[in-house]
Amino acid sequence: NWQLRGLVPRGKTVTMSREEKEEEDDIVCLDESFFINDDYQITDFTFGSHVLQLYCLQSSSTDFDLTGQLVWPGAVLMNDYLTQNANMLQGCSVIELGSGVGITGVLCSRFCRGVVMTDHNDEVLKILKKNIKLQESSDDSMCCTELKAEKLEWGSSDQLNCILQEHPEGFDLVLGADIYILQANVPLLFDTVELLLRDRDQKKCKFILAYVSRAKVMDAMVINEAIRHGLQINEVSGTRRIIKNLEGVIFEIMTNH
């Protein structure tokens, strides 16, 4: 539990003045569940001839770290691109970073031989696993690929190695859509991407990023971090478009070797 005023953890010794002690009875204590909205609704999403059903929120949670409970514009951009280029997915193994509710991974399961969806947030992983079960119970004959959900903090080589131990053959594609929320996370993102790409370097694994521009400083940072990690970043021709009043584009990122 956390005290609303100052968010002081319960159990921590805090020295209070007389006035503060007199006001102590007025302090409201909130359980962490107050910050979590799990009022998920099954929603239909259509990409080309594919109709996907997923649990998701219709509006944002009070906790900014639970943005993965929503479907964001970048995921729509990514899924439109993958639907139009489904041949690149045929027979591939895919790992998705920052999967959120899993809308991109679920679409990929229509084409790929294996899909691993990842997220760092435990609450988001719950909805991700809920959506995997929803697909498994579906009568849709196209949902045949095994979907997995794994915890992955960007920059955590231990967690990534655990995933790679379960998938020693590596992955053909790394996917990410609208996954750069904080500037501080971008270097960690590319730390993870670089490890995944170099793990499959001989077979030319590539990272497909559905990027939605929200700040010029972030635009430059994403490109600069890819270059700093020794990666080649290219804008996919014809993919730049306006989506929900924001400019989006698809990048392909590969090793230079």
CYANA upper distance limits for C-alpha pairs under 8 A (distance plus 0.5 A):
  1 ASN  CA      9 PRO  CA      7.04
  1 ASN  CA     10 ARG  CA      6.54
  1 ASN  CA     29 CYS  CA      7.20
  1 ASN  CA     30 LEU  CA      6.34
  1 ASN  CA     31 ASP  CA      5.25
  1 ASN  CA     32 GLU  CA      6.69
  2 TRP  CA      7 LEU  CA      5.83
  2 TRP  CA      8 VAL  CA      6.21
  2 TRP  CA      9 PRO  CA      5.47
  2 TRP  CA     10 ARG  CA      6.59
  2 TRP  CA     29 CYS  CA      6.47
  2 TRP  CA     30 LEU  CA      6.25
  2 TRP  CA     31 ASP  CA      7.14
  2 TRP  CA     32 GLU  CA      7.88
  3 GLN  CA      7 LEU  CA      5.29
  3 GLN  CA      8 VAL  CA      5.76
  3 GLN  CA      9 PRO  CA      7.12
  3 GLN  CA     10 ARG  CA      7.75
  3 GLN  CA     27 ILE  CA      7.39
  3 GLN  CA     28 VAL  CA      6.78
  3 GLN  CA     29 CYS  CA      5.22
  3 GLN  CA     30 LEU  CA      6.91
  4 LEU  CA      8 VAL  CA      8.09
  4 LEU  CA     27 ILE  CA      7.41
  4 LEU  CA     28 VAL  CA      6.32
  4 LEU  CA     29 CYS  CA      6.50
  4 LEU  CA     30 LEU  CA      7.18
  5 ARG  CA     27 ILE  CA      7.29
  5 ARG  CA     28 VAL  CA      8.22
  8 VAL  CA     12 LYS  CA      8.00
 16 MET  CA     20 GLU  CA      6.10
 16 MET  CA     21 LYS  CA      6.64
 17 SER  CA     21 LYS  CA      6.72
 18 ARG  CA     22 GLU  CA      6.74
 19 GLU  CA     23 GLU  CA      6.89
 20 GLU  CA     24 GLU  CA      6.58
 21 LYS  CA     25 ASP  CA      8.46
 23 GLU  CA     27 ILE  CA      7.59
 30 LEU  CA     34 PHE  CA      6.98
 32 GLU  CA     36 ILE  CA      7.79
 33 SER  CA     37 ASN  CA      8.44
 35 PHE  CA     61 SER  CA      7.74
 35 PHE  CA     62 THR  CA      5.98
 35 PHE  CA     63 ASP  CA      6.22
 36 ILE  CA     61 SER  CA      6.77
 36 ILE  CA     62 THR  CA      7.24
 36 ILE  CA     63 ASP  CA      7.23
 37 ASN  CA     61 SER  CA      5.97
 37 ASN  CA     62 THR  CA      7.93
 38 ASP  CA     57 LEU  CA      7.90
 39 ASP  CA     57 LEU  CA      7.01
 40 TYR  CA     55 TYR  CA      5.99
 40 TYR  CA     56 CYS  CA      5.42
 40 TYR  CA     57 LEU  CA      5.48
 40 TYR  CA     58 GLN  CA      8.18
 41 GLN  CA     54 LEU  CA      8.37
 41 GLN  CA     55 TYR  CA      5.63
 41 GLN  CA     56 CYS  CA      6.15
 41 GLN  CA     57 LEU  CA      6.90
 41 GLN  CA     58 GLN  CA      8.07
 42 ILE  CA     53 GLN  CA      6.80
 42 ILE  CA     54 LEU  CA      5.76
 42 ILE  CA     55 TYR  CA      4.83
 42 ILE  CA     56 CYS  CA      7.11
 43 THR  CA     53 GLN  CA      6.08
 43 THR  CA     54 LEU  CA      6.03
 43 THR  CA     55 TYR  CA      6.71
 43 THR  CA     56 CYS  CA      7.55
 44 ASP  CA     51 VAL  CA      7.03
 44 ASP  CA     52 LEU  CA      6.13
 44 ASP  CA     53 GLN  CA      5.19
 44 ASP  CA     54 LEU  CA      7.26
 45 PHE  CA     51 VAL  CA      6.10
 45 PHE  CA     52 LEU  CA      5.58
 45 PHE  CA     53 GLN  CA      6.91
 46 THR  CA     50 HIS  CA      6.16
 46 THR  CA     51 VAL  CA      4.95
 46 THR  CA     52 LEU  CA      6.76
 47 PHE  CA     51 VAL  CA      6.95
 47 PHE  CA     79 ASN  CA      7.26
 47 PHE  CA     80 ASP  CA      6.58
 47 PHE  CA     83 THR  CA      7.03
 48 GLY  CA     80 ASP  CA      8.10
 48 GLY  CA     83 THR  CA      6.93
 48 GLY  CA     84 GLN  CA      8.37
 50 HIS  CA    107 LEU  CA      8.34
 52 LEU  CA    103 ILE  CA      8.18
 52 LEU  CA    106 VAL  CA      8.06
 52 LEU  CA    107 LEU  CA      7.76
 53 GLN  CA    134 LEU  CA      8.50
 53 GLN  CA    135 GLN  CA      8.39
 54 LEU  CA    101 VAL  CA      7.88
 54 LEU  CA    102 GLY  CA      8.49
 54 LEU  CA    103 ILE  CA      7.70
 54 LEU  CA    131 ASN  CA      6.26
 54 LEU  CA    134 LEU  CA      7.84
 55 TYR  CA    101 VAL  CA      7.68
 55 TYR  CA    127 ILE  CA      7.67
 55 TYR  CA    130 LYS  CA      8.05
 55 TYR  CA    131 ASN  CA      6.63
 56 CYS  CA     69 GLN  CA      6.25
 56 CYS  CA     70 LEU  CA      6.25
 56 CYS  CA     71 VAL  CA      7.80
 56 CYS  CA    101 VAL  CA      6.86
 56 CYS  CA    127 ILE  CA      8.08
 57 LEU  CA     69 GLN  CA      6.30
 57 LEU  CA     70 LEU  CA      5.91
 58 GLN  CA     70 LEU  CA      7.41
 59 SER  CA     70 LEU  CA      7.63
 60 SER  CA     66 LEU  CA      8.48
 60 SER  CA     67 THR  CA      7.26
 60 SER  CA     69 GLN  CA      8.10
 60 SER  CA     70 LEU  CA      7.33
 61 SER  CA     66 LEU  CA      6.84
 61 SER  CA     67 THR  CA      7.61
 61 SER  CA     69 GLN  CA      8.20
 63 ASP  CA     67 THR  CA      8.28
 65 ASP  CA    121 ASN  CA      8.10
 66 LEU  CA    121 ASN  CA      7.89
 66 LEU  CA    123 GLU  CA      7.90
 66 LEU  CA    124 VAL  CA      7.03
 67 THR  CA    100 GLY  CA      8.08
 68 GLY  CA     98 GLY  CA      7.95
 68 GLY  CA     99 SER  CA      7.70
 68 GLY  CA    100 GLY  CA      4.33
 68 GLY  CA    101 VAL  CA      6.69
 68 GLY  CA    124 VAL  CA      6.38
 69 GLN  CA    100 GLY  CA      6.36
 69 GLN  CA    101 VAL  CA      6.24
 69 GLN  CA    124 VAL  CA      6.59
 69 GLN  CA    127 ILE  CA      7.74
 70 LEU  CA    100 GLY  CA      7.62
 70 LEU  CA    101 VAL  CA      7.30
 71 VAL  CA     75 ALA  CA      7.07
 71 VAL  CA     76 VAL  CA      8.29
 71 VAL  CA    100 GLY  CA      8.12
 71 VAL  CA    101 VAL  CA      7.60
 71 VAL  CA    103 ILE  CA      7.97
 72 TRP  CA     76 VAL  CA      7.42
 72 TRP  CA    178 ASP  CA      7.29
 73 PRO  CA     77 LEU  CA      6.79
 73 PRO  CA    178 ASP  CA      7.77
 73 PRO  CA    212 VAL  CA      7.88
 73 PRO  CA    243 ILE  CA      6.91
 73 PRO  CA    244 LYS  CA      7.16
 74 GLY  CA     78 MET  CA      6.53
 74 GLY  CA    177 ALA  CA      5.49
 74 GLY  CA    178 ASP  CA      5.22
 74 GLY  CA    210 ALA  CA      5.97
 74 GLY  CA    211 TYR  CA      6.67
 74 GLY  CA    212 VAL  CA      6.33
 74 GLY  CA    248 GLY  CA      7.62
 75 ALA  CA     79 ASN  CA      6.53
 75 ALA  CA    103 ILE  CA      7.72
 75 ALA  CA    104 THR  CA      7.01
 75 ALA  CA    177 ALA  CA      5.65
 75 ALA  CA    178 ASP  CA      7.13
 75 ALA  CA    210 ALA  CA      7.63
 76 VAL  CA     80 ASP  CA      6.57
 77 LEU  CA     81 TYR  CA      6.78
 77 LEU  CA    177 ALA  CA      8.50
 77 LEU  CA    210 ALA  CA      6.87
 77 LEU  CA    243 ILE  CA      7.92
 77 LEU  CA    248 GLY  CA      7.71
 77 LEU  CA    249 VAL  CA      8.28
 77 LEU  CA    250 ILE  CA      8.44
 78 MET  CA     82 LEU  CA      6.65
 78 MET  CA    104 THR  CA      7.79
 78 MET  CA    177 ALA  CA      6.84
 78 MET  CA    209 LEU  CA      8.26
 78 MET  CA    210 ALA  CA      5.80
 78 MET  CA    250 ILE  CA      7.90
 79 ASN  CA     83 THR  CA      6.45
 79 ASN  CA    104 THR  CA      6.52
 79 ASN  CA    107 LEU  CA      7.71
 80 ASP  CA     84 GLN  CA      6.81
 81 TYR  CA     85 ASN  CA      6.71
 81 TYR  CA    239 THR  CA      8.15
 82 LEU  CA     86 ALA  CA      5.92
 82 LEU  CA     88 MET  CA      8.49
 82 LEU  CA     89 LEU  CA      8.29
 82 LEU  CA    108 CYS  CA      8.49
 85 ASN  CA     89 LEU  CA      8.27
 86 ALA  CA     90 GLN  CA      7.28
 86 ALA  CA    111 PHE  CA      7.60
 88 MET  CA     92 CYS  CA      8.28
 89 LEU  CA    108 CYS  CA      7.53
 89 LEU  CA    111 PHE  CA      6.24
 89 LEU  CA    112 CYS  CA      6.03
 90 GLN  CA    111 PHE  CA      5.61
 90 GLN  CA    112 CYS  CA      5.83
 90 GLN  CA    113 ARG  CA      8.05
 91 GLY  CA    111 PHE  CA      7.25
 91 GLY  CA    112 CYS  CA      5.39
 91 GLY  CA    113 ARG  CA      5.49
 92 CYS  CA    111 PHE  CA      8.41
 92 CYS  CA    112 CYS  CA      5.43
 92 CYS  CA    113 ARG  CA      6.11
 92 CYS  CA    114 GLY  CA      7.45
 92 CYS  CA    171 PHE  CA      8.14
 92 CYS  CA    172 ASP  CA      6.28
 92 CYS  CA    173 LEU  CA      7.73
 93 SER  CA    112 CYS  CA      6.57
 93 SER  CA    113 ARG  CA      6.20
 93 SER  CA    114 GLY  CA      5.28
 93 SER  CA    115 VAL  CA      6.52
 93 SER  CA    170 GLY  CA      8.33
 93 SER  CA    171 PHE  CA      5.55
 93 SER  CA    172 ASP  CA      5.78
 93 SER  CA    173 LEU  CA      7.04
 94 VAL  CA    108 CYS  CA      8.42
 94 VAL  CA    112 CYS  CA      7.76
 94 VAL  CA    114 GLY  CA      6.74
 94 VAL  CA    115 VAL  CA      5.34
 94 VAL  CA    116 VAL  CA      6.76
 94 VAL  CA    171 PHE  CA      6.02
 94 VAL  CA    172 ASP  CA      6.53
 94 VAL  CA    173 LEU  CA      5.40
 94 VAL  CA    174 VAL  CA      6.42
 94 VAL  CA    175 LEU  CA      7.85
 95 ILE  CA    115 VAL  CA      6.36
 95 ILE  CA    116 VAL  CA      5.21
 95 ILE  CA    117 MET  CA      6.36
 95 ILE  CA    118 THR  CA      7.97
 95 ILE  CA    171 PHE  CA      7.01
 95 ILE  CA    173 LEU  CA      7.00
 95 ILE  CA    174 VAL  CA      5.58
 95 ILE  CA    175 LEU  CA      6.88
 96 GLU  CA    105 GLY  CA      7.28
 96 GLU  CA    115 VAL  CA      8.23
 96 GLU  CA    116 VAL  CA      6.84
 96 GLU  CA    117 MET  CA      5.41
 96 GLU  CA    118 THR  CA      6.49
 96 GLU  CA    174 VAL  CA      6.19
 96 GLU  CA    175 LEU  CA      5.10
 96 GLU  CA    176 GLY  CA      6.36
 97 LEU  CA    117 MET  CA      7.19
 97 LEU  CA    118 THR  CA      5.84
 97 LEU  CA    119 ASP  CA      6.98
 97 LEU  CA    152 LEU  CA      8.48
 97 LEU  CA    174 VAL  CA      7.85
 97 LEU  CA    175 LEU  CA      6.68
 97 LEU  CA    176 GLY  CA      5.74
 97 LEU  CA    179 ILE  CA      8.11
 98 GLY  CA    117 MET  CA      8.18
 98 GLY  CA    118 THR  CA      6.24
 98 GLY  CA    119 ASP  CA      5.19
 98 GLY  CA    120 HIS  CA      7.83
 98 GLY  CA    176 GLY  CA      7.09
 98 GLY  CA    177 ALA  CA      8.11
 98 GLY  CA    179 ILE  CA      6.36
 99 SER  CA    103 ILE  CA      8.05
 99 SER  CA    104 THR  CA      7.81
 99 SER  CA    105 GLY  CA      7.71
 99 SER  CA    117 MET  CA      6.10
 99 SER  CA    118 THR  CA      6.02
 99 SER  CA    119 ASP  CA      6.27
 99 SER  CA    128 LEU  CA      8.24
 99 SER  CA    176 GLY  CA      8.02
 99 SER  CA    177 ALA  CA      8.49
100 GLY  CA    119 ASP  CA      7.10
100 GLY  CA    124 VAL  CA      6.59
100 GLY  CA    125 LEU  CA      8.05
100 GLY  CA    127 ILE  CA      8.48
100 GLY  CA    128 LEU  CA      7.05
101 VAL  CA    124 VAL  CA      7.54
101 VAL  CA    127 ILE  CA      6.51
101 VAL  CA    128 LEU  CA      5.38
101 VAL  CA    131 ASN  CA      7.48
102 GLY  CA    106 VAL  CA      6.46
102 GLY  CA    117 MET  CA      7.42
102 GLY  CA    128 LEU  CA      6.29
102 GLY  CA    131 ASN  CA      7.63
103 ILE  CA    107 LEU  CA      6.88
104 THR  CA    108 CYS  CA      6.73
105 GLY  CA    109 SER  CA      6.76
105 GLY  CA    115 VAL  CA      6.90
105 GLY  CA    116 VAL  CA      8.01
105 GLY  CA    117 MET  CA      6.76
105 GLY  CA    147 LEU  CA      8.26
106 VAL  CA    110 ARG  CA      7.72
106 VAL  CA    132 ILE  CA      8.43
106 VAL  CA    135 GLN  CA      8.35
106 VAL  CA    147 LEU  CA      8.17
107 LEU  CA    111 PHE  CA      8.24
108 CYS  CA    112 CYS  CA      6.25
108 CYS  CA    115 VAL  CA      7.63
109 SER  CA    113 ARG  CA      7.82
109 SER  CA    114 GLY  CA      7.48
109 SER  CA    115 VAL  CA      6.88
109 SER  CA    143 CYS  CA      6.95
109 SER  CA    144 CYS  CA      7.58
109 SER  CA    145 THR  CA      5.66
109 SER  CA    146 GLU  CA      7.86
109 SER  CA    147 LEU  CA      7.59
110 ARG  CA    142 MET  CA      6.10
110 ARG  CA    143 CYS  CA      6.29
110 ARG  CA    144 CYS  CA      7.64
110 ARG  CA    145 THR  CA      7.47
111 PHE  CA    145 THR  CA      8.46
112 CYS  CA    145 THR  CA      7.33
113 ARG  CA    145 THR  CA      6.40
113 ARG  CA    146 GLU  CA      8.29
114 GLY  CA    145 THR  CA      6.41
114 GLY  CA    146 GLU  CA      6.45
114 GLY  CA    147 LEU  CA      7.28
115 VAL  CA    145 THR  CA      7.91
115 VAL  CA    146 GLU  CA      7.22
115 VAL  CA    147 LEU  CA      5.74
115 VAL  CA    148 LYS  CA      6.95
116 VAL  CA    147 LEU  CA      6.57
116 VAL  CA    148 LYS  CA      5.30
116 VAL  CA    149 ALA  CA      6.38
116 VAL  CA    150 GLU  CA      7.56
117 MET  CA    147 LEU  CA      7.91
117 MET  CA    148 LYS  CA      6.51
117 MET  CA    149 ALA  CA      5.33
117 MET  CA    150 GLU  CA      6.78
118 THR  CA    125 LEU  CA      8.30
118 THR  CA    149 ALA  CA      6.12
118 THR  CA    150 GLU  CA      5.32
118 THR  CA    151 LYS  CA      6.04
118 THR  CA    152 LEU  CA      6.24
119 ASP  CA    124 VAL  CA      7.51
119 ASP  CA    125 LEU  CA      6.82
119 ASP  CA    149 ALA  CA      8.44
119 ASP  CA    150 GLU  CA      7.30
119 ASP  CA    151 LYS  CA      5.83
119 ASP  CA    152 LEU  CA      5.97
119 ASP  CA    153 GLU  CA      7.61
120 HIS  CA    124 VAL  CA      8.39
120 HIS  CA    125 LEU  CA      8.14
120 HIS  CA    151 LYS  CA      5.78
120 HIS  CA    152 LEU  CA      5.43
120 HIS  CA    153 GLU  CA      5.34
120 HIS  CA    154 TRP  CA      8.23
121 ASN  CA    125 LEU  CA      6.70
121 ASN  CA    151 LYS  CA      7.97
122 ASP  CA    126 LYS  CA      6.91
122 ASP  CA    151 LYS  CA      8.15
123 GLU  CA    127 ILE  CA      7.40
124 VAL  CA    128 LEU  CA      6.70
125 LEU  CA    129 LYS  CA      6.56
125 LEU  CA    149 ALA  CA      7.58
125 LEU  CA    150 GLU  CA      8.20
125 LEU  CA    151 LYS  CA      7.78
126 LYS  CA    130 LYS  CA      6.65
127 ILE  CA    131 ASN  CA      6.70
128 LEU  CA    132 ILE  CA      6.88
128 LEU  CA    149 ALA  CA      7.37
129 LYS  CA    133 LYS  CA      6.86
129 LYS  CA    148 LYS  CA      8.49
129 LYS  CA    149 ALA  CA      6.85
130 LYS  CA    134 LEU  CA      6.81
131 ASN  CA    135 GLN  CA      6.80
132 ILE  CA    136 GLU  CA      6.80
132 ILE  CA    147 LEU  CA      6.96
132 ILE  CA    148 LYS  CA      8.07
133 LYS  CA    137 SER  CA      6.72
134 LEU  CA    138 SER  CA      6.81
135 GLN  CA    143 CYS  CA      7.23
136 GLU  CA    143 CYS  CA      7.91
138 SER  CA    143 CYS  CA      8.05
150 GLU  CA    163 ILE  CA      8.07
151 LYS  CA    159 GLN  CA      7.84
152 LEU  CA    156 SER  CA      7.65
152 LEU  CA    159 GLN  CA      6.32
152 LEU  CA    160 LEU  CA      7.09
153 GLU  CA    159 GLN  CA      7.67
154 TRP  CA    185 ASN  CA      8.10
154 TRP  CA    188 LEU  CA      5.73
154 TRP  CA    189 LEU  CA      5.74
154 TRP  CA    191 ASP  CA      7.81
154 TRP  CA    192 THR  CA      6.25
155 GLY  CA    188 LEU  CA      5.17
155 GLY  CA    189 LEU  CA      7.08
155 GLY  CA    191 ASP  CA      6.10
155 GLY  CA    192 THR  CA      5.93
156 SER  CA    160 LEU  CA      6.81
156 SER  CA    192 THR  CA      8.05
157 SER  CA    161 ASN  CA      6.35
157 SER  CA    192 THR  CA      8.09
158 ASP  CA    162 CYS  CA      6.82
159 GLN  CA    163 ILE  CA      7.05
160 LEU  CA    164 LEU  CA      6.74
160 LEU  CA    192 THR  CA      8.23
161 ASN  CA    165 GLN  CA      6.48
162 CYS  CA    166 GLU  CA      7.09
163 ILE  CA    167 HIS  CA      6.82
164 LEU  CA    168 PRO  CA      5.85
164 LEU  CA    169 GLU  CA      8.37
164 LEU  CA    170 GLY  CA      6.83
167 HIS  CA    171 PHE  CA      8.37
170 GLY  CA    196 LEU  CA      8.18
170 GLY  CA    199 ASP  CA      7.13
170 GLY  CA    200 ARG  CA      6.68
171 PHE  CA    196 LEU  CA      8.11
171 PHE  CA    200 ARG  CA      7.43
171 PHE  CA    205 CYS  CA      7.37
172 ASP  CA    200 ARG  CA      7.87
172 ASP  CA    203 LYS  CA      8.21
172 ASP  CA    204 LYS  CA      8.07
172 ASP  CA    205 CYS  CA      5.33
172 ASP  CA    206 LYS  CA      7.49
173 LEU  CA    205 CYS  CA      6.09
173 LEU  CA    206 LYS  CA      5.89
173 LEU  CA    207 PHE  CA      6.53
173 LEU  CA    208 ILE  CA      7.88
174 VAL  CA    193 VAL  CA      8.09
174 VAL  CA    196 LEU  CA      8.14
174 VAL  CA    197 LEU  CA      8.49
174 VAL  CA    205 CYS  CA      8.00
174 VAL  CA    206 LYS  CA      6.68
174 VAL  CA    207 PHE  CA      5.02
174 VAL  CA    208 ILE  CA      6.72
175 LEU  CA    207 PHE  CA      6.22
175 LEU  CA    208 ILE  CA      5.49
175 LEU  CA    209 LEU  CA      6.56
176 GLY  CA    207 PHE  CA      8.14
176 GLY  CA    208 ILE  CA      6.90
176 GLY  CA    209 LEU  CA      5.41
176 GLY  CA    210 ALA  CA      6.81
177 ALA  CA    209 LEU  CA      6.27
177 ALA  CA    210 ALA  CA      5.07
177 ALA  CA    211 TYR  CA      6.95
178 ASP  CA    210 ALA  CA      6.83
178 ASP  CA    211 TYR  CA      6.36
178 ASP  CA    212 VAL  CA      6.80
180 TYR  CA    185 ASN  CA      7.22
180 TYR  CA    186 VAL  CA      6.70
181 ILE  CA    185 ASN  CA      7.92
182 LEU  CA    186 VAL  CA      7.64
183 GLN  CA    218 MET  CA      7.34
183 GLN  CA    221 MET  CA      8.40
184 ALA  CA    188 LEU  CA      8.12
185 ASN  CA    189 LEU  CA      6.55
186 VAL  CA    190 PHE  CA      6.91
186 VAL  CA    221 MET  CA      8.13
186 VAL  CA    222 VAL  CA      7.22
186 VAL  CA    225 GLU  CA      7.80
187 PRO  CA    191 ASP  CA      6.68
187 PRO  CA    225 GLU  CA      6.70
188 LEU  CA    192 THR  CA      6.94
189 LEU  CA    193 VAL  CA      6.73
190 PHE  CA    194 GLU  CA      6.29
190 PHE  CA    225 GLU  CA      7.31
190 PHE  CA    226 ALA  CA      7.00
190 PHE  CA    229 HIS  CA      7.50
191 ASP  CA    195 LEU  CA      6.98
191 ASP  CA    229 HIS  CA      7.94
192 THR  CA    196 LEU  CA      6.83
193 VAL  CA    197 LEU  CA      6.60
193 VAL  CA    207 PHE  CA      7.69
194 GLU  CA    198 ARG  CA      6.52
194 GLU  CA    229 HIS  CA      7.32
194 GLU  CA    231 LEU  CA      8.05
194 GLU  CA    255 THR  CA      8.26
195 LEU  CA    199 ASP  CA      6.52
196 LEU  CA    200 ARG  CA      7.35
196 LEU  CA    205 CYS  CA      8.47
197 LEU  CA    201 ASP  CA      6.32
197 LEU  CA    204 LYS  CA      7.95
197 LEU  CA    205 CYS  CA      5.91
197 LEU  CA    206 LYS  CA      6.83
197 LEU  CA    207 PHE  CA      7.96
197 LEU  CA    254 MET  CA      7.40
197 LEU  CA    255 THR  CA      7.15
198 ARG  CA    205 CYS  CA      8.42
198 ARG  CA    255 THR  CA      7.55
200 ARG  CA    204 LYS  CA      6.74
200 ARG  CA    205 CYS  CA      6.06
201 ASP  CA    205 CYS  CA      6.71
201 ASP  CA    255 THR  CA      7.57
201 ASP  CA    257 HIS  CA      8.14
204 LYS  CA    254 MET  CA      7.76
204 LYS  CA    255 THR  CA      8.14
205 CYS  CA    254 MET  CA      7.42
206 LYS  CA    252 GLU  CA      7.18
206 LYS  CA    253 ILE  CA      6.18
206 LYS  CA    254 MET  CA      5.37
206 LYS  CA    255 THR  CA      8.26
207 PHE  CA    252 GLU  CA      6.29
207 PHE  CA    253 ILE  CA      5.43
207 PHE  CA    254 MET  CA      6.88
208 ILE  CA    250 ILE  CA      7.46
208 ILE  CA    251 PHE  CA      6.29
208 ILE  CA    252 GLU  CA      5.31
208 ILE  CA    253 ILE  CA      6.88
209 LEU  CA    250 ILE  CA      6.23
209 LEU  CA    251 PHE  CA      5.61
209 LEU  CA    252 GLU  CA      7.00
209 LEU  CA    253 ILE  CA      8.24
210 ALA  CA    248 GLY  CA      7.64
210 ALA  CA    249 VAL  CA      6.52
210 ALA  CA    250 ILE  CA      5.17
210 ALA  CA    251 PHE  CA      7.00
211 TYR  CA    248 GLY  CA      5.99
211 TYR  CA    249 VAL  CA      5.83
211 TYR  CA    250 ILE  CA      6.52
211 TYR  CA    251 PHE  CA      7.68
212 VAL  CA    246 LEU  CA      7.09
212 VAL  CA    247 GLU  CA      6.26
212 VAL  CA    248 GLY  CA      4.65
212 VAL  CA    249 VAL  CA      7.02
213 SER  CA    218 MET  CA      8.12
213 SER  CA    219 ASP  CA      6.94
213 SER  CA    246 LEU  CA      6.99
213 SER  CA    247 GLU  CA      6.09
213 SER  CA    248 GLY  CA      6.59
214 ARG  CA    218 MET  CA      7.96
214 ARG  CA    246 LEU  CA      7.73
215 ALA  CA    219 ASP  CA      6.98
216 LYS  CA    220 ALA  CA      6.98
217 VAL  CA    221 MET  CA      6.66
218 MET  CA    222 VAL  CA      6.62
219 ASP  CA    223 ILE  CA      7.26
220 ALA  CA    224 ASN  CA      6.52
221 MET  CA    225 GLU  CA      6.39
222 VAL  CA    226 ALA  CA      6.82
223 ILE  CA    227 ILE  CA      6.92
223 ILE  CA    233 ILE  CA      7.46
224 ASN  CA    228 ARG  CA      6.52
225 GLU  CA    229 HIS  CA      6.68
226 ALA  CA    230 GLY  CA      7.17
226 ALA  CA    231 LEU  CA      5.75
226 ALA  CA    232 GLN  CA      7.38
226 ALA  CA    233 ILE  CA      7.09
226 ALA  CA    253 ILE  CA      8.15
227 ILE  CA    231 LEU  CA      5.66
227 ILE  CA    232 GLN  CA      6.88
227 ILE  CA    233 ILE  CA      7.82
230 GLY  CA    255 THR  CA      7.22
230 GLY  CA    256 ASN  CA      7.10
231 LEU  CA    253 ILE  CA      7.00
231 LEU  CA    254 MET  CA      6.08
231 LEU  CA    255 THR  CA      5.15
231 LEU  CA    256 ASN  CA      6.14
232 GLN  CA    253 ILE  CA      5.96
232 GLN  CA    254 MET  CA      5.73
232 GLN  CA    255 THR  CA      6.39
232 GLN  CA    256 ASN  CA      6.24
233 ILE  CA    251 PHE  CA      7.05
233 ILE  CA    252 GLU  CA      6.33
233 ILE  CA    253 ILE  CA      4.91
233 ILE  CA    254 MET  CA      7.19
234 ASN  CA    251 PHE  CA      6.01
234 ASN  CA    252 GLU  CA      5.81
234 ASN  CA    253 ILE  CA      6.87
235 GLU  CA    239 THR  CA      8.46
235 GLU  CA    249 VAL  CA      7.63
235 GLU  CA    250 ILE  CA      6.55
235 GLU  CA    251 PHE  CA      5.04
235 GLU  CA    252 GLU  CA      6.89
236 VAL  CA    249 VAL  CA      8.02
236 VAL  CA    250 ILE  CA      6.11
236 VAL  CA    251 PHE  CA      6.18
236 VAL  CA    252 GLU  CA      7.12
239 THR  CA    248 GLY  CA      8.30
239 THR  CA    249 VAL  CA      5.85
239 THR  CA    250 ILE  CA      6.28
240 ARG  CA    247 GLU  CA      7.55
240 ARG  CA    248 GLY  CA      6.08
240 ARG  CA    249 VAL  CA      4.76
240 ARG  CA    250 ILE  CA      7.47
241 ARG  CA    247 GLU  CA      6.20
241 ARG  CA    248 GLY  CA      5.91
241 ARG  CA    249 VAL  CA      6.98
242 ILE  CA    246 LEU  CA      5.82
242 ILE  CA    247 GLU  CA      4.98
242 ILE  CA    248 GLY  CA      6.49
243 ILE  CA    247 GLU  CA      6.69
243 ILE  CA    248 GLY  CA      7.02
